[in-house]
Amino acid sequence: MTAAPVALRATARWRRMVAPAAVAGGLAAATLALHLRDPHEQGSWGLCPTAAMGFWCPGCGGLRAVNDLGNLRIVDAASSNLLFVASIPLLAYLFYRWSAGRWTGRSWSPSAEATNRASAVLIVAMVVFSVLRNTPAGAWLAP
């Protein structure tokens, strides 16, 4: 009598893990594409609109940072986009918590208050990073 619930749980687990597997697969495909087509070459991935206007946004250098990380050049990745590289441990932790919750069937989601606080901190960090990397004092943060 235990075979049916076990099979049912296995099917349910498989369905719950589709989204984390799709995210991991998409990240792997994007990383592979950035490894095969080097974003350090001018125009290899098109033109960044904010860079064309002479402004370095928080994401500028992100493609180069992923390429550098794919080639195990951590210092070069940090030089391309320090904010992105510094956020990787947090993003990995959040992905782990989400995937583990999906695997076990116990959904994990932070409280609304924690989400609001984290969003505010992220927005402030991105604004400060953008302003700083566009000033002479923070020129070392520009990609």
PAKE-885501 format. One record per atom (N, C-alpha, C): atom name; residue number from 1; residue in one letter; y, z, x. Coordinates in steps of 0.2 Angstrom, whole numbers. Each point is the difference from the previous one (the first is absolute). Last residue first. Example, Ala and Ser with C-alpha at 12.3 -4.5 7.8 and 13.67 -1.06 7.14 Angstrom:
   atomo   num   residuo       Y       Z       X
       N     2         S     -11      35      64
      CA     2         S       6       1       4
       C     2         S       5       3      -4
       N     1         A     -28       0       2
      CA     1         A       6       0      -4
       C     1         A       6       0       4
This chain:
   atomo   num   residuo       Y       Z       X
       N   143         P     249     -79     169
      CA   143         P      -6      -4       2
       C   143         P       1      -5       6
       N   142         A      14      24      -4
      CA   142         A       0      -7      -3
       C   142         A      -6      -4       3
       N   141         L       6      23       6
      CA   141         L      -4      -1      -5
       C   141         L      -1      -7      -3
       N   140         W      15       7      17
      CA   140         W      -7       0       3
       C   140         W      -5       0      -5
       N   139         A      24       1      -5
      CA   139         A      -2      -6       2
       C   139         A      -7      -1       3
       N   138         G      15      19     -10
      CA   138         G      -7      -1      -1
       C   138         G      -3      -7       2
       N   137         A      23       6       4
      CA   137         A      -4       6       2
       C   137         A      -7      -1      -1
       N   136         P      15     -16      -8
      CA   136         P      -1       0       7
       C   136         P      -4       6       3
       N   135         T      -4      -9     -25
      CA   135         T       6       3       4
       C   135         T      -2      -1       7
       N   134         N     -16      -5     -17
      CA   134         N       5      -5      -1
       C   134         N       7       2       4
       N   133         R     -20      14      -3
      CA   133         R      -2      -6       4
       C   133         R       5      -5       0
       N   132         L       4      19     -13
      CA   132         L       0       2       7
       C   132         L      -2      -6       4
       N   131         V       0      -2     -24
      CA   131         V       7       1       3
       C   131         V       0       1       8
       N   130         S     -21      -1     -11
      CA   130         S       3      -6      -1
       C   130         S       7       0       3
       N   129         F     -12      20      -2
      CA   129         F      -3      -5       5
       C   129         F       3      -6       1
       N   128         V       6      15     -17
      CA   128         V       2       2       6
       C   128         V      -2      -4       6
       N   127         V      -8      -5     -22
      CA   127         V       7      -1       1
       C   127         V       3       2       7
       N   126         M     -22       5      -5
      CA   126         M       1      -8       0
       C   126         M       7      -1       1
       N   125         A      -6      22      -4
      CA   125         A      -2      -2       6
       C   125         A       1      -7       2
       N   124         V       4       8     -22
      CA   124         V       5       3       5
       C   124         V      -2      -2       7
       N   123         I     -15      -5     -17
      CA   123         I       6      -4      -1
       C   123         I       5       2       5
       N   122         L     -19      13       0
      CA   122         L      -2      -7       2
       C   122         L       7      -5       0
       N   121         V       0      22     -10
      CA   121         V       0       0       8
       C   121         V      -1      -7       3
       N   120         A      -1       2     -24
      CA   120         A       7       1       3
       C   120         A       0       1       7
       N   119         S     -21      -2     -10
      CA   119         S       4      -6      -1
       C   119         S       7       1       3
       N   118         A     -14      19      -1
      CA   118         A      -2      -5       6
       C   118         A       4      -7      -1
       N   117         R       4      16     -17
      CA   117         R       2       3       7
       C   117         R      -2      -5       5
       N   116         N      -9      -4     -21
      CA   116         N       8      -1       0
       C   116         N       3       2       7
       N   115         T     -23       4      -4
      CA   115         T       1      -7       1
       C   115         T       8      -2       0
       N   114         A      -7      22      -3
      CA   114         A      -2      -2       6
       C   114         A       2      -7       1
       N   113         E       2       8     -21
      CA   113         E       5       3       4
       C   113         E      -1      -2       7
       N   112         A     -16      -6     -16
      CA   112         A       6      -4      -1
       C   112         A       5       3       5
       N   111         S     -24       4       8
      CA   111         S       4       2      -6
       C   111         S       6      -5       0
       N   110         P     -22     -10      12
      CA   110         P       5       6       1
       C   110         P       4       1      -6
       N   109         S     -26      -9       0
      CA   109         S       7      -3       0
       C   109         S       5       6       1
       N   108         W     -28      -7      -2
      CA   108         W       5       4       4
       C   108         W       7      -4      -1
       N   107         S     -26       1     -13
      CA   107         S       6      -3       2
       C   107         S       5       4       3
       N   106         R     -27      -1      -1
      CA   106         R       5       5      -2
       C   106         R       7      -3       3
       N   105         G     -21     -11       3
      CA   105         G       2       0      -7
       C   105         G       5       6      -2
       N   104         T     -10      -8      22
      CA   104         T      -2       6      -3
       C   104         T       1       0      -8
       N   103         W       9     -17      13
      CA   103         W      -7       0       2
       C   103         W      -4       6      -4
       N   102         R      24      -3      -1
      CA   102         R      -4      -6      -4
       C   102         R      -7       1       1
       N   101         G      13      14      13
      CA   101         G       1       2      -7
       C   101         G      -4      -5      -5
       N   100         A       2      -4      23
      CA   100         A      -4       5      -1
       C   100         A      -1       2      -7
       N    99         S      16     -16       6
      CA    99         S      -7      -3       0
       C    99         S      -5       6      -1
       N    98         W      23       6       1
      CA    98         W      -1      -4      -5
       C    98         W      -7      -3      -1
       N    97         R       7      12      19
      CA    97         R      -1       5      -6
       C    97         R      -1      -4      -6
       N    96         Y       3     -12      20
      CA    96         Y      -6       4       0
       C    96         Y      -1       4      -6
       N    95         F      20     -12       3
      CA    95         F      -5      -5      -2
       C    95         F      -7       4       0
       N    94         L      19      12       7
      CA    94         L       0      -1      -7
       C    94         L      -5      -5      -2
       N    93         Y       1       5      23
      CA    93         Y      -2       6      -4
       C    93         Y       0      -2      -7
       N    92         A       9     -17      14
      CA    92         A      -8       1       0
       C    92         A      -2       6      -3
       N    91         L      23      -3       1
      CA    91         L      -3      -5      -4
       C    91         L      -8       0       0
       N    90         L      12      14      14
      CA    90         L       1       2      -7
       C    90         L      -3      -5      -4
       N    89         P       0      -5      23
      CA    89         P      -4       6      -2
       C    89         P       0       2      -7
       N    88         I      15     -18       7
      CA    88         I      -7      -2      -1
       C    88         I      -5       6      -1
       N    87         S      25      -1       4
      CA    87         S      -3       1      -6
       C    87         S      -7      -1      -1
       N    86         A      12      -4      20
      CA    86         A       0       7      -1
       C    86         A      -2       2      -7
       N    85         V       3     -23       7
      CA    85         V      -6       3       4
       C    85         V       0       8      -2
       N    84         F      17     -12     -10
      CA    84         F      -6      -2      -3
       C    84         F      -6       3       4
       N    83         L      22       4       7
      CA    83         L      -1       3      -6
       C    83         L      -7      -2      -3
       N    82         L       8     -10      20
      CA    82         L      -2       7       1
       C    82         L      -2       4      -7
       N    81         N       1     -26      10
      CA    81         N       2       4      -6
       C    81         N      -3       7       0
       N    80         S       0     -14      20
      CA    80         S       1      -5      -6
       C    80         S       3       3      -6
       N    79         S      -7      13      18
      CA    79         S       6      -3       2
       C    79         S       2      -5      -5
       N    78         A     -21      10      -2
      CA    78         A       6       5      -1
       C    78         A       6      -3       1
       N    77         A     -18     -12       6
      CA    77         A       0       0      -7
       C    77         A       6       5      -2
       N    76         D      -6      -2      22
      CA    76         D       4      -6      -2
       C    76         D       1       0      -7
       N    75         V     -13      17       9
      CA    75         V       7       1       2
       C    75         V       4      -6      -2
       N    74         I     -23      -1      -4
      CA    74         I       3       5      -4
       C    74         I       8       1       2
       N    73         R     -20     -18       2
      CA    73         R       6       1       4
       C    73         R       4       5      -4
       N    72         L     -22     -11      -6
      CA    72         L       0       7       3
       C    72         L       6       1       5
       N    71         N      -4     -19     -15
      CA    71         N      -2      -1       7
       C    71         N       0       6       4
       N    70         G       5       1     -23
      CA    70         G      -6      -4       0
       C    70         G      -2      -2       7
       N    69         L      21      10      -3
      CA    69         L      -5       5      -2
       C    69         L      -7      -3       0
       N    68         D      18     -14       2
      CA    68         D       0       4       6
       C    68         D      -6       5      -1
       N    67         N       6     -13     -18
      CA    67         N      -3      -4       5
       C    67         N      -1       4       6
       N    66         V      11      10     -17
      CA    66         V      -7       0      -2
       C    66         V      -3      -5       5
       N    65         A      23       2       3
      CA    65         A      -4       7       1
       C    65         A      -7       0      -1
       N    64         R      14     -19      -5
      CA    64         R      -1       1       7
       C    64         R      -4       6       2
       N    63         L       7      -3     -22
      CA    63         L      -6      -5       1
       C    63         L      -1       1       8
       N    62         G      18      13      -8
      CA    62         G      -6       2      -2
       C    62         G      -6      -4       2
       N    61         G      24      -3       4
      CA    61         G      -4       2       5
       C    61         G      -7       2      -2
       N    60         C      19       3     -17
      CA    60         C       0      -5       5
       C    60         C      -4       2       6
       N    59         G       4      13     -21
      CA    59         G      -6      -4       1
       C    59         G       0      -5       6
       N    58         P      19      14      -8
      CA    58         P      -6       4       3
       C    58         P      -6      -3       1
       N    57         C      22     -15       3
      CA    57         C      -2       4      -5
       C    57         C      -6       5       2
       N    56         W      21     -14      13
      CA    56         W      -7       2       0
       C    56         W      -2       5      -5
       N    55         F      19     -21       2
      CA    55         F      -1       7      -2
       C    55         F      -7       2       1
       N    54         G      12     -22       1
      CA    54         G       2       4       6
       C    54         G      -1       8      -1
       N    53         M      -6     -20     -14
      CA    53         M       6       2      -1
       C    53         M       3       5       5
       N    52         A     -22      -9       2
      CA    52         A       5      -6       0
       C    52         A       7       2      -2
       N    51         A     -17      16      -1
      CA    51         A       1      -1       7
       C    51         A       5      -6       0
       N    50         T      -8       6     -21
      CA    50         T       5       5       2
       C    50         T       2      -1       8
       N    49         P     -17     -15     -11
      CA    49         P       7      -1      -3
       C    49         P       5       5       3
       N    48         C     -21     -10      13
      CA    48         C       1       6      -3
       C    48         C       8      -1      -3
       N    47         L     -18     -20       6
      CA    47         L       6       3       2
       C    47         L       1       6      -5
       N    46         G     -24     -12       8
      CA    46         G       6      -1      -4
       C    46         G       6       4       3
       N    45         W     -21       0      11
      CA    45         W      -1       3      -7
       C    45         W       6      -1      -4
       N    44         S       0      -8      22
      CA    44         S      -7       0      -1
       C    44         S      -2       2      -7
       N    43         G      22       0      13
      CA    43         G      -1      -4      -6
       C    43         G      -7      -1      -2
       N    42         Q       4       9      24
      CA    42         Q       6      -1      -5
       C    42         Q      -3      -5      -5
       N    41         E     -17      16      12
      CA    41         E       3      -7       1
       C    41         E       5      -1      -5
       N    40         H     -12      20       0
      CA    40         H       5       0       5
       C    40         H       3      -6       1
       N    39         P     -19       4     -15
      CA    39         P       7       0      -3
       C    39         P       6       1       5
       N    38         D     -26     -11       1
      CA    38         D       4       5       3
       C    38         D       7       0      -3
       N    37         R     -25      -6      -9
      CA    37         R       7      -4       0
       C    37         R       5       5       2
       N    36         L     -22       8      -1
      CA    36         L      -1      -7       2
       C    36         L       6      -4       1
       N    35         H       0      23      -7
      CA    35         H      -3      -1       7
       C    35         H       0      -7       2
       N    34         L       7       5     -22
      CA    34         L       5       2       5
       C    34         L      -2       0       7
       N    33         A     -15      -4     -17
      CA    33         A       4      -5       0
       C    33         A       6       1       5
       N    32         L     -15      17      -4
      CA    32         L      -4      -5       4
       C    32         L       5      -6       0
       N    31         T       7      18     -12
      CA    31         T       0       2       7
       C    31         T      -3      -6       4
       N    30         A      -1      -2     -24
      CA    30         A       7      -1       3
       C    30         A       1       2       7
       N    29         A     -21       3     -10
      CA    29         A       2      -7       0
       C    29         A       7      -1       3
       N    28         A      -7      22      -4
      CA    28         A      -4      -3       6
       C    28         A       2      -7       0
       N    27         L       9      11     -18
      CA    27         L       3       3       6
       C    27         L      -4      -3       6
       N    26         G      -9      -4     -21
      CA    26         G       6      -4       1
       C    26         G       4       2       6
       N    25         G     -20      11      -5
      CA    25         G      -1      -7       2
       C    25         G       6      -4       1
       N    24         A       1      23      -8
      CA    24         A      -2      -1       7
       C    24         A      -1      -7       2
       N    23         V       5       3     -22
      CA    23         V       6       2       4
       C    23         V      -2       0       8
       N    22         A     -17      -3     -16
      CA    22         A       5      -6       0
       C    22         A       6       1       4
       N    21         A     -16      18      -3
      CA    21         A      -3      -5       4
       C    21         A       5      -7       0
       N    20         P       6      19     -14
      CA    20         P       1       1       8
       C    20         P      -3      -5       4
       N    19         A      -3      -4     -23
      CA    19         A       7       0       2
       C    19         A       1       2       7
       N    18         V     -22       1     -10
      CA    18         V       2      -7       1
       C    18         V       8       0       3
       N    17         M     -15      20      -6
      CA    17         M       2      -2       7
       C    17         M       3      -7       1
       N    16         R      -8       9     -21
      CA    16         R       6       4       2
       C    16         R       2      -2       7
       N    15         R     -20     -10      -9
      CA    15         R       6      -2      -4
       C    15         R       7       4       2
       N    14         W     -21       7       9
      CA    14         W       1      -7       2
       C    14         W       7      -3      -3
       N    13         R      -9      21      -8
      CA    13         R       3       0       7
       C    13         R       2      -6       2
       N    12         A     -11       0     -20
      CA    12         A       6       3      -1
       C    12         A       4       0       7
       N    11         T     -23      -5       0
      CA    11         T       4      -6      -2
       C    11         T       8       2      -1
       N    10         A     -15      17       6
      CA    10         A       0      -5       6
       C    10         A       4      -6      -3
       N     9         R      -5      17     -16
      CA     9         R       5       2       5
       C     9         R       1      -5       6
       N     8         L     -17      -5     -15
      CA     8         L       7       0      -4
       C     8         L       5       2       5
       N     7         A     -22       3       7
      CA     7         A       2      -7       0
       C     7         A       7      -1      -3
       N     6         V      -9      21      -1
      CA     6         V       1      -2       7
       C     6         V       2      -7       0
       N     5         P      -7       8     -21
      CA     5         P       7       3       2
       C     5         P       2      -2       8
       N     4         A     -22      -7      -8
      CA     4         A       6      -3      -4
       C     4         A       6       3       2
       N     3         A     -20      10       9
      CA     3         A       2      -7       3
       C     3         A       6      -3      -4
       N     2         T     -11      21      -5
      CA     2         T       6       0       4
       C     2         T       2      -6       3
       N     1         M     -20       5     -14
      CA     1         M       6       0      -4
       C     1         M       6       0       4
